[in-house]
Amino acid sequence: QVQPVESGGGLVQAGGSLTLSCSVSGGTFVGDDMVAWYRQAPGKEREVIATITWDDGSRHYTDSMRGRFTIYRNYHENRAFLHMNGRKFEDTAIYYCSVKRECVVDWGQGTQVTVSS
């Protein structure tokens, strides 16, 4: 079992940027792990933002998220990141990291991002 841990959430001004981090508690990312970032806004369903494959770094974005989010990983830090530009009020949500390993998906607890004026 993999235990993702998110960090980096908080309060950000509209138009600002923020970078979230995902690591694995007590372990490391390996090989074919697929790391995904999701978010869930108040009263809405959880939606996927982007995914990245750990070994080759290949990335995919949901069309509506493309351009304002960047997913990447750092091998040496053993972390995956989600960088967000140009925050809007509607980006206020809980952001989750998930890790898919050998057909099993594990979720982190999420980190709150609040966009303010």
DRENVEXSE-323783 format. One record per atom (N, C-alpha, C, O): residue number from 1; x, y, z. Coordinates in steps of 0.05 Angstrom, whole numbers, plus 5000, padded with zeros to 4 digits. Example, Ala and Ser with C-alpha at 12.3 -4.5 7.8 and 13.67 -1.06 7.14 Angstrom:
2
[1, [5264, 4886, 5156]]
[1, [5246, 4910, 5156]]
[1, [5264, 4934, 5156]]
[1, [5285, 4934, 5169]]
[2, [5257, 4955, 5142]]
[2, [5273, 4979, 5143]]
[2, [5258, 5001, 5157]]
[2, [5268, 5023, 5161]]
***
This chain:
117
[1, [5017, 4976, 5000]]
[1, [5000, 5000, 5000]]
[1, [5018, 5025, 5000]]
[1, [5038, 5026, 5014]]
[2, [5009, 5044, 4984]]
[2, [5024, 5069, 4982]]
[2, [5008, 5091, 4996]]
[2, [4983, 5092, 4994]]
[3, [5021, 5108, 5012]]
[3, [5008, 5130, 5026]]
[3, [5018, 5156, 5016]]
[3, [5039, 5166, 5025]]
[4, [5004, 5168, 4996]]
[4, [5012, 5195, 4987]]
[4, [5007, 5216, 5008]]
[4, [4988, 5214, 5024]]
[5, [5025, 5236, 5008]]
[5, [5022, 5258, 5027]]
[5, [5025, 5284, 5012]]
[5, [5046, 5289, 4999]]
[6, [5004, 5301, 5013]]
[6, [5005, 5326, 4999]]
[6, [5014, 5348, 5018]]
[6, [5010, 5347, 5042]]
[7, [5026, 5369, 5006]]
[7, [5034, 5392, 5022]]
[7, [5035, 5417, 5003]]
[7, [5035, 5414, 4979]]
[8, [5035, 5440, 5015]]
[8, [5038, 5465, 5000]]
[8, [5012, 5481, 4996]]
[8, [5013, 5502, 4984]]
[9, [4990, 5470, 5006]]
[9, [4965, 5486, 5003]]
[9, [4965, 5510, 5022]]
[9, [4983, 5513, 5039]]
[10, [4945, 5526, 5019]]
[10, [4942, 5550, 5035]]
[10, [4926, 5571, 5022]]
[10, [4910, 5565, 5004]]
[11, [4930, 5595, 5030]]
[11, [4916, 5618, 5020]]
[11, [4932, 5632, 4998]]
[11, [4956, 5637, 5002]]
[12, [4920, 5637, 4975]]
[12, [4935, 5650, 4953]]
[12, [4916, 5671, 4942]]
[12, [4892, 5668, 4940]]
[13, [4928, 5693, 4934]]
[13, [4913, 5715, 4922]]
[13, [4905, 5708, 4893]]
[13, [4920, 5694, 4879]]
[14, [4883, 5718, 4885]]
[14, [4874, 5714, 4858]]
[14, [4896, 5725, 4839]]
[14, [4907, 5746, 4843]]
[15, [4902, 5709, 4819]]
[15, [4923, 5716, 4800]]
[15, [4950, 5706, 4807]]
[15, [4969, 5706, 4791]]
[16, [4953, 5696, 4832]]
[16, [4979, 5687, 4842]]
[16, [4984, 5658, 4833]]
[16, [4968, 5646, 4820]]
[17, [5007, 5648, 4842]]
[17, [5014, 5620, 4836]]
[17, [5021, 5605, 4861]]
[17, [5026, 5617, 4882]]
[18, [5019, 5579, 4859]]
[18, [5024, 5562, 4882]]
[18, [5034, 5535, 4872]]
[18, [5026, 5526, 4850]]
[19, [5051, 5522, 4887]]
[19, [5061, 5496, 4879]]
[19, [5055, 5476, 4902]]
[19, [5063, 5480, 4925]]
[20, [5041, 5455, 4894]]
[20, [5035, 5433, 4913]]
[20, [5055, 5410, 4909]]
[20, [5066, 5406, 4887]]
[21, [5060, 5396, 4930]]
[21, [5079, 5374, 4930]]
[21, [5066, 5348, 4939]]
[21, [5048, 5348, 4956]]
[22, [5074, 5326, 4927]]
[22, [5064, 5299, 4935]]
[22, [5088, 5281, 4940]]
[22, [5105, 5278, 4922]]
[23, [5089, 5268, 4963]]
[23, [5109, 5249, 4969]]
[23, [5096, 5223, 4979]]
[23, [5071, 5222, 4982]]
[24, [5111, 5202, 4983]]
[24, [5101, 5177, 4993]]
[24, [5111, 5173, 5021]]
[24, [5135, 5172, 5026]]
[25, [5092, 5171, 5039]]
[25, [5100, 5167, 5067]]
[25, [5113, 5140, 5072]]
[25, [5102, 5119, 5065]]
[26, [5137, 5140, 5082]]
[26, [5151, 5116, 5089]]
[26, [5161, 5100, 5065]]
[26, [5168, 5077, 5068]]
[27, [5162, 5113, 5042]]
[27, [5170, 5098, 5018]]
[27, [5178, 5116, 4996]]
[27, [5184, 5140, 5000]]
[28, [5179, 5106, 4972]]
[28, [5187, 5121, 4948]]
[28, [5169, 5115, 4925]]
[28, [5155, 5095, 4925]]
[29, [5169, 5133, 4906]]
[29, [5156, 5127, 4880]]
[29, [5174, 5107, 4866]]
[29, [5198, 5108, 4868]]
[30, [5161, 5090, 4850]]
[30, [5177, 5070, 4835]]
[30, [5166, 5067, 4807]]
[30, [5142, 5072, 4802]]
[31, [5183, 5059, 4789]]
[31, [5177, 5050, 4762]]
[31, [5152, 5061, 4749]]
[31, [5151, 5085, 4742]]
[32, [5132, 5044, 4746]]
[32, [5108, 5051, 4731]]
[32, [5087, 5066, 4747]]
[32, [5064, 5069, 4738]]
[33, [5094, 5075, 4771]]
[33, [5074, 5090, 4787]]
[33, [5063, 5112, 4769]]
[33, [5077, 5126, 4755]]
[34, [5037, 5115, 4771]]
[34, [5024, 5138, 4758]]
[34, [5013, 5157, 4780]]
[34, [4997, 5149, 4796]]
[35, [5023, 5181, 4780]]
[35, [5015, 5200, 4800]]
[35, [4995, 5219, 4787]]
[35, [4999, 5229, 4764]]
[36, [4974, 5224, 4801]]
[36, [4953, 5242, 4790]]
[36, [4946, 5263, 4811]]
[36, [4947, 5258, 4835]]
[37, [4939, 5286, 4801]]
[37, [4928, 5307, 4818]]
[37, [4899, 5311, 4811]]
[37, [4891, 5313, 4788]]
[38, [4883, 5312, 4832]]
[38, [4854, 5317, 4829]]
[38, [4847, 5342, 4847]]
[38, [4864, 5351, 4863]]
[39, [4823, 5352, 4843]]
[39, [4813, 5371, 4861]]
[39, [4783, 5368, 4865]]
[39, [4769, 5357, 4847]]
[40, [4774, 5377, 4888]]
[40, [4745, 5376, 4893]]
[40, [4737, 5403, 4906]]
[40, [4745, 5409, 4928]]
[41, [4721, 5418, 4891]]
[41, [4711, 5443, 4901]]
[41, [4686, 5439, 4917]]
[41, [4673, 5418, 4914]]
[42, [4679, 5457, 4934]]
[42, [4655, 5454, 4951]]
[42, [4631, 5449, 4934]]
[42, [4625, 5464, 4915]]
[43, [4616, 5428, 4940]]
[43, [4592, 5421, 4926]]
[43, [4595, 5409, 4899]]
[43, [4576, 5406, 4884]]
[44, [4620, 5403, 4892]]
[44, [4625, 5391, 4865]]
[44, [4639, 5364, 4867]]
[44, [4649, 5357, 4888]]
[45, [4639, 5350, 4845]]
[45, [4652, 5324, 4845]]
[45, [4682, 5328, 4842]]
[45, [4692, 5348, 4832]]
[46, [4696, 5307, 4850]]
[46, [4725, 5307, 4847]]
[46, [4732, 5305, 4817]]
[46, [4720, 5289, 4802]]
[47, [4751, 5321, 4808]]
[47, [4758, 5321, 4780]]
[47, [4789, 5319, 4777]]
[47, [4804, 5329, 4793]]
[48, [4797, 5305, 4756]]
[48, [4825, 5301, 4751]]
[48, [4837, 5326, 4737]]
[48, [4824, 5338, 4720]]
[49, [4861, 5333, 4746]]
[49, [4875, 5355, 4734]]
[49, [4896, 5346, 4714]]
[49, [4897, 5354, 4691]]
[50, [4914, 5328, 4723]]
[50, [4936, 5318, 4707]]
[50, [4947, 5293, 4719]]
[50, [4944, 5287, 4742]]
[51, [4962, 5278, 4702]]
[51, [4975, 5254, 4711]]
[51, [5004, 5254, 4700]]
[51, [5010, 5267, 4680]]
[52, [5021, 5240, 4714]]
[52, [5049, 5237, 4705]]
[52, [5058, 5209, 4713]]
[52, [5053, 5199, 4734]]
[53, [5072, 5196, 4694]]
[53, [5084, 5170, 4699]]
[53, [5112, 5174, 4710]]
[53, [5128, 5189, 4699]]
[54, [5117, 5160, 4732]]
[54, [5142, 5166, 4747]]
[54, [5167, 5160, 4731]]
[54, [5185, 5176, 4731]]
[55, [5168, 5137, 4717]]
[55, [5194, 5130, 4705]]
[55, [5201, 5147, 4681]]
[55, [5224, 5156, 4679]]
[56, [5182, 5152, 4663]]
[56, [5190, 5168, 4639]]
[56, [5180, 5196, 4640]]
[56, [5186, 5212, 4621]]
[57, [5164, 5204, 4660]]
[57, [5155, 5231, 4662]]
[57, [5134, 5240, 4643]]
[57, [5129, 5263, 4640]]
[58, [5122, 5221, 4629]]
[58, [5101, 5228, 4609]]
[58, [5077, 5240, 4624]]
[58, [5069, 5230, 4645]]
[59, [5066, 5261, 4612]]
[59, [5046, 5276, 4626]]
[59, [5020, 5279, 4609]]
[59, [5021, 5279, 4584]]
[60, [4998, 5280, 4622]]
[60, [4972, 5284, 4609]]
[60, [4956, 5304, 4626]]
[60, [4957, 5303, 4650]]
[61, [4942, 5321, 4612]]
[61, [4925, 5341, 4625]]
[61, [4896, 5339, 4616]]
[61, [4891, 5333, 4593]]
[62, [4878, 5343, 4634]]
[62, [4850, 5347, 4626]]
[62, [4849, 5373, 4610]]
[62, [4861, 5393, 4617]]
[63, [4834, 5372, 4588]]
[63, [4833, 5395, 4570]]
[63, [4827, 5421, 4584]]
[63, [4840, 5442, 4578]]
[64, [4808, 5421, 4602]]
[64, [4800, 5446, 4615]]
[64, [4821, 5457, 4634]]
[64, [4820, 5480, 4642]]
[65, [4840, 5440, 4641]]
[65, [4861, 5448, 4660]]
[65, [4887, 5456, 4646]]
[65, [4905, 5468, 4658]]
[66, [4889, 5449, 4621]]
[66, [4914, 5454, 4606]]
[66, [4920, 5483, 4605]]
[66, [4902, 5500, 4600]]
[67, [4945, 5490, 4610]]
[67, [4954, 5518, 4608]]
[67, [4957, 5532, 4635]]
[67, [4973, 5550, 4637]]
[68, [4941, 5524, 4655]]
[68, [4943, 5537, 4681]]
[68, [4955, 5519, 4702]]
[68, [4961, 5528, 4724]]
[69, [4959, 5494, 4695]]
[69, [4972, 5475, 4714]]
[69, [4996, 5462, 4700]]
[69, [4995, 5457, 4676]]
[70, [5016, 5456, 4716]]
[70, [5039, 5441, 4706]]
[70, [5045, 5419, 4726]]
[70, [5050, 5425, 4750]]
[71, [5045, 5394, 4717]]
[71, [5053, 5372, 4734]]
[71, [5081, 5363, 4727]]
[71, [5088, 5362, 4703]]
[72, [5097, 5358, 4747]]
[72, [5124, 5349, 4742]]
[72, [5134, 5333, 4766]]
[72, [5121, 5332, 4786]]
[73, [5156, 5319, 4762]]
[73, [5167, 5304, 4785]]
[73, [5197, 5309, 4787]]
[73, [5211, 5316, 4767]]
[74, [5207, 5305, 4811]]
[74, [5236, 5308, 4816]]
[74, [5246, 5282, 4828]]
[74, [5239, 5274, 4850]]
[75, [5263, 5268, 4812]]
[75, [5273, 5242, 4820]]
[75, [5289, 5244, 4846]]
[75, [5285, 5227, 4864]]
[76, [5306, 5264, 4848]]
[76, [5324, 5265, 4872]]
[76, [5308, 5271, 4897]]
[76, [5315, 5261, 4919]]
[77, [5288, 5288, 4895]]
[77, [5272, 5295, 4918]]
[77, [5250, 5273, 4923]]
[77, [5238, 5273, 4944]]
[78, [5246, 5256, 4903]]
[78, [5225, 5236, 4905]]
[78, [5198, 5248, 4911]]
[78, [5183, 5240, 4928]]
[79, [5192, 5269, 4895]]
[79, [5167, 5283, 4898]]
[79, [5155, 5289, 4871]]
[79, [5169, 5293, 4851]]
[80, [5129, 5291, 4871]]
[80, [5114, 5300, 4847]]
[80, [5102, 5327, 4855]]
[80, [5095, 5332, 4878]]
[81, [5099, 5344, 4835]]
[81, [5090, 5371, 4840]]
[81, [5067, 5379, 4822]]
[81, [5064, 5368, 4800]]
[82, [5051, 5398, 4831]]
[82, [5031, 5411, 4814]]
[82, [5035, 5441, 4818]]
[82, [5030, 5452, 4839]]
[83, [5043, 5454, 4796]]
[83, [5046, 5483, 4797]]
[83, [5021, 5496, 4784]]
[83, [5012, 5488, 4763]]
[84, [5011, 5516, 4798]]
[84, [4987, 5529, 4789]]
[84, [4992, 5559, 4784]]
[84, [5002, 5573, 4801]]
[85, [4984, 5568, 4761]]
[85, [4987, 5596, 4754]]
[85, [4960, 5610, 4753]]
[85, [4939, 5597, 4751]]
[86, [4960, 5636, 4756]]
[86, [4936, 5652, 4751]]
[86, [4912, 5642, 4766]]
[86, [4891, 5636, 4754]]
[87, [4914, 5640, 4792]]
[87, [4892, 5629, 4807]]
[87, [4867, 5645, 4805]]
[87, [4868, 5670, 4804]]
[88, [4844, 5631, 4804]]
[88, [4818, 5644, 4803]]
[88, [4803, 5634, 4827]]
[88, [4809, 5614, 4840]]
[89, [4782, 5649, 4834]]
[89, [4766, 5642, 4858]]
[89, [4755, 5614, 4855]]
[89, [4753, 5599, 4875]]
[90, [4748, 5606, 4831]]
[90, [4737, 5579, 4828]]
[90, [4757, 5557, 4830]]
[90, [4750, 5533, 4829]]
[91, [4783, 5564, 4834]]
[91, [4803, 5544, 4839]]
[91, [4804, 5536, 4869]]
[91, [4819, 5518, 4876]]
[92, [4789, 5549, 4885]]
[92, [4787, 5542, 4913]]
[92, [4776, 5513, 4915]]
[92, [4754, 5507, 4905]]
[93, [4792, 5496, 4927]]
[93, [4785, 5467, 4928]]
[93, [4804, 5453, 4947]]
[93, [4824, 5464, 4955]]
[94, [4798, 5428, 4952]]
[94, [4817, 5410, 4964]]
[94, [4831, 5395, 4941]]
[94, [4818, 5384, 4923]]
[95, [4857, 5396, 4942]]
[95, [4873, 5383, 4921]]
[95, [4885, 5357, 4931]]
[95, [4897, 5356, 4953]]
[96, [4881, 5336, 4915]]
[96, [4889, 5309, 4923]]
[96, [4910, 5298, 4904]]
[96, [4910, 5303, 4880]]
[97, [4928, 5283, 4916]]
[97, [4948, 5267, 4901]]
[97, [4940, 5238, 4903]]
[97, [4933, 5228, 4924]]
[98, [4941, 5224, 4880]]
[98, [4936, 5195, 4881]]
[98, [4959, 5181, 4867]]
[98, [4972, 5193, 4850]]
[99, [4964, 5157, 4875]]
[99, [4985, 5140, 4863]]
[99, [4973, 5114, 4855]]
[99, [4961, 5100, 4872]]
[100, [4976, 5107, 4830]]
[100, [4967, 5082, 4820]]
[100, [4991, 5064, 4816]]
[100, [5009, 5070, 4801]]
[101, [4991, 5041, 4831]]
[101, [5013, 5022, 4829]]
[101, [5001, 4994, 4827]]
[101, [4987, 4985, 4844]]
[102, [5008, 4981, 4805]]
[102, [4999, 4954, 4800]]
[102, [4968, 4952, 4803]]
[102, [4958, 4935, 4818]]
[103, [4954, 4970, 4790]]
[103, [4925, 4970, 4789]]
[103, [4912, 4978, 4815]]
[103, [4887, 4978, 4817]]
[104, [4927, 4986, 4835]]
[104, [4915, 4996, 4860]]
[104, [4920, 5026, 4862]]
[104, [4942, 5035, 4859]]
[105, [4899, 5040, 4869]]
[105, [4901, 5069, 4871]]
[105, [4898, 5077, 4901]]
[105, [4879, 5069, 4914]]
[106, [4918, 5092, 4910]]
[106, [4917, 5102, 4938]]
[106, [4916, 5132, 4937]]
[106, [4927, 5145, 4919]]
[107, [4902, 5143, 4956]]
[107, [4897, 5172, 4958]]
[107, [4909, 5185, 4982]]
[107, [4911, 5173, 5003]]
[108, [4918, 5210, 4979]]
[108, [4926, 5225, 5001]]
[108, [4902, 5238, 5015]]
[108, [4880, 5235, 5006]]
[109, [4907, 5252, 5037]]
[109, [4886, 5265, 5052]]
[109, [4877, 5291, 5040]]
[109, [4855, 5301, 5046]]
[110, [4893, 5302, 5022]]
[110, [4886, 5327, 5009]]
[110, [4898, 5351, 5023]]
[110, [4904, 5350, 5047]]
[111, [4900, 5372, 5007]]
[111, [4910, 5398, 5019]]
[111, [4891, 5420, 5008]]
[111, [4885, 5421, 4984]]
[112, [4883, 5437, 5026]]
[112, [4864, 5458, 5019]]
[112, [4878, 5482, 5006]]
[112, [4899, 5491, 5016]]
[113, [4867, 5491, 4983]]
[113, [4877, 5515, 4970]]
[113, [4853, 5534, 4969]]
[113, [4831, 5528, 4959]]
[114, [4857, 5558, 4980]]
[114, [4836, 5578, 4981]]
[114, [4847, 5603, 4966]]
[114, [4868, 5614, 4972]]
[115, [4831, 5612, 4946]]
[115, [4839, 5635, 4930]]
[115, [4823, 5659, 4940]]
[115, [4798, 5658, 4942]]
[116, [4837, 5680, 4947]]
[116, [4824, 5704, 4959]]
[116, [4829, 5728, 4942]]
[116, [4847, 5728, 4924]]
[117, [4814, 5749, 4947]]
[117, [4818, 5774, 4932]]
[117, [4840, 5790, 4944]]
[117, [4847, 5812, 4934]]
***
